[in-house]
Amino acid sequence: MSEQEKSVRTANKRGSARLGAVQALYQMDVGGTPLTEVLQEFELYRLGKEVDEELYLPADYAYFRDIVSGVVREQRTLDPLINSALQKGWPLARIDQTMRAILRCGLYEVMFRKDVPAPVILSEYIDVAKAFFEGDEPRMVNGVLDALARNIRKDEVRAKTQ
């Protein structure tokens, strides 16, 4: 297998892990499902499986676990930062649960997954937003995560020219 094929497969599995992480966090938020239960459910019955005639792509389970567990562990750090990047009058609590999960996952990766370039993280979560929304939400994900990444990874993400 070539290096390019390995890269594509890893990226696809990470993309699936990101999508699954957003779904798992949504499920925890809406249904109050405990962390250990949701991790087990997704790993055993969803990721890489067929559910309700939809095929879930294989995922990088370790990456999935890291994102979901990390968001839960760091939520008290993540939420105030996301709030600071949102428009006034639109606190995180007022944002759709799926959008909250996307923003939390994206910010978690920006802050704690320094092994992944920030532009890749932003691009991936814009794609995740497109999987769930057809309106302006992907642009909102881009704007919020981009603003946060510019502050957190100053050396990696260039400032916009004015």
C-alpha positions in Angstrom: 0.0 0.0 0.0 1.4 3.4 -1.0 1.8 6.3 1.5 -1.0 8.2 -0.4 -3.4 5.2 0.1 -2.6 5.0 3.8 -3.2 8.8 4.1 -6.5 8.6 2.4 -7.7 5.7 4.5 -6.6 7.3 7.7 -8.3 10.6 6.8 -11.5 8.8 5.8 -11.5 6.9 9.1 -10.9 10.1 11.0 -13.7 11.8 9.1 -16.0 9.0 10.1 -14.8 9.3 13.7 -15.6 13.0 13.7 -19.1 12.5 12.3 -19.7 9.7 14.8 -18.4 11.9 17.7 -20.9 14.7 16.8 -23.7 12.1 16.7 -22.6 10.6 20.0 -22.4 14.0 21.7 -25.8 14.9 20.4 -27.2 11.6 21.8 -25.6 12.4 25.2 -27.0 15.9 25.1 -30.6 15.0 24.1 -31.0 11.6 25.8 -28.7 12.0 28.7 -26.8 8.8 27.7 -23.7 8.2 29.9 -20.3 8.5 28.2 -19.3 4.8 28.6 -22.6 3.7 27.2 -22.5 5.9 24.2 -18.9 5.0 23.4 -19.8 1.3 23.6 -22.9 1.7 21.5 -21.2 3.5 18.7 -18.2 1.2 18.6 -20.3 -2.0 18.7 -23.4 -1.1 16.8 -22.9 2.0 14.6 -19.4 2.8 13.4 -18.7 0.6 10.4 -22.1 -1.0 10.6 -25.4 -0.8 8.8 -28.1 0.9 10.9 -31.6 1.5 9.6 -30.4 0.7 6.0 -27.7 3.3 6.2 -24.1 2.2 6.2 -21.8 3.9 8.7 -18.2 4.1 7.3 -15.4 2.4 9.3 -13.9 4.8 11.8 -10.7 5.3 13.8 -12.1 4.1 17.1 -9.3 5.6 19.1 -9.8 9.0 17.5 -13.6 8.8 18.0 -13.0 8.0 21.7 -10.5 10.8 22.1 -12.9 13.4 20.7 -16.0 12.3 22.6 -14.2 11.8 25.9 -12.1 14.9 25.4 -15.2 17.1 24.7 -16.9 15.8 27.8 -13.7 16.2 30.0 -13.0 19.7 28.6 -16.5 21.1 28.2 -16.1 23.7 30.9 -13.1 25.1 29.0 -14.6 24.8 25.5 -18.0 26.4 26.1 -16.9 29.8 27.3 -14.5 30.1 24.4 -17.2 29.2 21.9 -19.5 31.7 23.6 -16.9 34.4 23.1 -16.8 33.7 19.4 -20.6 33.7 18.9 -22.6 36.8 18.0 -23.9 38.7 21.0 -27.4 37.6 21.9 -26.7 34.0 20.7 -25.1 32.1 23.6 -24.1 28.5 23.1 -27.2 27.3 25.1 -29.4 28.9 22.4 -27.6 27.1 19.5 -29.0 23.8 18.0 -27.7 20.7 19.8 -26.0 19.3 16.7 -24.3 22.7 16.0 -23.1 22.7 19.7 -21.6 19.3 19.2 -19.9 20.3 16.0 -18.4 23.4 17.5 -17.3 21.6 20.7 -15.6 18.8 18.7 -13.9 21.2 16.4 -12.6 23.4 19.2 -11.5 20.4 21.1 -9.3 19.3 18.2 -8.0 22.8 17.6 -6.9 23.0 21.3 -5.8 19.4 22.0 -4.9 17.7 18.7 -1.8 19.6 17.7 -0.9 16.6 15.5 -3.6 17.7 13.1 -3.2 21.0 11.2 -5.9 23.6 12.1 -7.0 24.1 8.4 -7.7 20.4 8.2 -9.8 20.4 11.3 -11.8 23.4 10.1 -12.4 21.9 6.7 -13.5 18.6 8.3 -16.0 20.2 10.6 -17.4 22.4 7.8 -18.0 19.1 5.9 -19.6 17.6 9.0 -21.9 20.6 9.3 -22.8 20.1 5.6 -23.8 16.6 6.4 -26.4 17.9 8.9 -27.4 21.3 7.5 -28.2 22.8 4.2 -28.3 26.5 5.2 -25.8 28.9 6.7 -24.6 26.6 9.5 -21.5 25.4 7.7 -20.4 29.1 7.3 -21.1 29.6 11.0 -18.9 26.7 11.8 -16.2 28.1 9.6 -16.4 31.6 11.2 -16.5 30.4 14.8 -13.8 27.8 14.5 -11.6 30.0 12.3 -11.8 32.9 14.9 -10.9 30.5 17.7 -8.1 28.8 15.8 -6.5 32.2 15.0 -6.3 32.9 18.8 -5.2 29.4 19.8 -2.8 28.5 17.0 -1.5 32.0 16.1 1.7 30.6 14.5 -0.2 28.1 12.4 -3.3 30.1 11.2 -2.5 33.4 9.5 -4.4 36.4 10.4 -6.9 37.7 7.8 -5.6 40.7 5.9 -7.7 43.8 6.3 
